[in-house]
Amino acid sequence: MVHGVLLVLDVYTVLMVLGFQAAAVTRPHVLGAGDLRLRDGARQELRIPLGRIASVRHDLRFSREGARAGGGVAEFAVGGQTSVTVELSEPVVLEGLLGRRTTVGTVRFHADDARAAVRALREAAAADGSPGDAAGAGAAAVTRP
């Protein structure tokens, strides 16, 4: 009886881990024509209009938690690290899976190629007419594992 219950729990855990990985792969961060869309699998999504980006920089940081928001900072960490920091001229609202809303003015996320992501964000924000040092038009995926 105990072995059967533990087997079911083990299979459930493996399916949950595979589901989280599949959500991360199929829902990457995306830089579109008018906004930057950051995602944490299916749990939360943040849309940042390019006009609100004040600055963007490559900034390798390590965090103890994965995706979290608090103190006006949202982090979309992968493996406990973020590699890009985006400062906003106006705060945006981050909505969690269950509708929890948090206002953030700084966003940190991980990108596979952080320097290329920063360059693309700066170019996109400049093409959009955004103030600050942020600046590629078009759509580009800012992927993460």
N, C-alpha and C positions, 0 to 999 in steps of 0.2 A: 504494500500500500504506500509506504513512504517513498520507495523507489519510483513508483509511478508518478506521485506528486512532484518529486524533484525532477524527473524527466520532462514533465510538462512545463515546469518553470524554466528549465534549461533551454528547451526549444523556443519558448516564448521570448526569452532574453536574446537568443541568437536572432530571431526574427525582428525584434525591436532594433537591435544594432544594425542589421542590414537595412532596415527601413530608414533609419537616420542617415546612413551613408548614401542611400539612393536619393533621399530628399536633397542632400547637400550637392550631389552630382547633377541632378536634374533641375535644380533651382539655383544657378550661380548668380553672383553679383553681376549686374548689367549696367553699362553706360549707354543710355539712349540719346536721342536728339535733344531732349529737353530736361532730362533728369537722370540721376544716379539711383539705381534701385539696389539696395543691399538686403540680402536675405539670410536667414538662419534656418535653412531647410524649410519646413512648413510651419515652424513655430512663430516666426515674426518676420516682418518685411518693413523696410523703411525707404520711402521715396524722398529724395532730396532734389528740389528744383535747382538746376545749374546756377540760376541767378542768386541763390542764397549761399553759394560757396565763396567764402572770403579767402581761404588759403588751403592748400593741400601740400603735404610733404611726406617723404619716405621717413618713417619713424618706427624702427623695430622696438617693440615692447613685449614684455612677457607678463601674463596675467594669470591669476590663480583660478579664474572662472572662465567658462566659455562665453556664450552670448549673454551680456548683461547690460543693464542700464541703471544709472544712478548718479546723482550729483551733477546732472546736466551732460553726462558723458555716456554714450552708447558704445559698447564693444562687441564686435562680431569676431571673436577669436577662434582660431583653428589651431589645435594642438597647444593651446595656452599662449599663443602669440598673435600679435597684430603687426602689420607692416606699413600701413598707410593711415595718416591722421588727417581728417578733414575738419577745418574750423568753419563754422557757419556765421553769416552776418545776421541772420534771424533764426531763432529756434524752430525746429520741426517736431512733430508729434510722432512718436514711435508707438505702434499698437502691437501688443503681444497676442498670443494665440487665444486667450480667453477675454480679450478686449481691454486688458490693462493698458492704460495710456501713460506715457512718460514724455516730458518735454526735454529735448536734448539740443545743445549748442555745439557739441564736439562729438565727432563720430570716428571711431577707430575700427579698422577691419583688416583682414588678411587678404592679400592677393598673391597669386603664384609668382608673377613678375611685378613686384611693387614699383620699381622705377618706371616701367612702361605704363603702369596704371596711373601713376602720378602725372606723367607726361600727357597721357590721353585726357585725363581730367582737366589739366590746365588748359590744353588746347580747346576742349569742349566748352569750358566756362568762358574762355576768351571769345570764342565764336558766338556764344550766347549773349555776350555783353556784360558778363558778371564783373563786379568790382574786385579789387584785390589781386593777389598774384596767381590766383587760380586761372586756368585756362583750359580738339578734334570733334568735329561734327560727325554725324553718323552714329552707328551703334557698334559697340565693342563689348565683348564679354570680359569681365574682370573676374576670372575664375578662381576657384579655391578647391582644395581637395574635399 
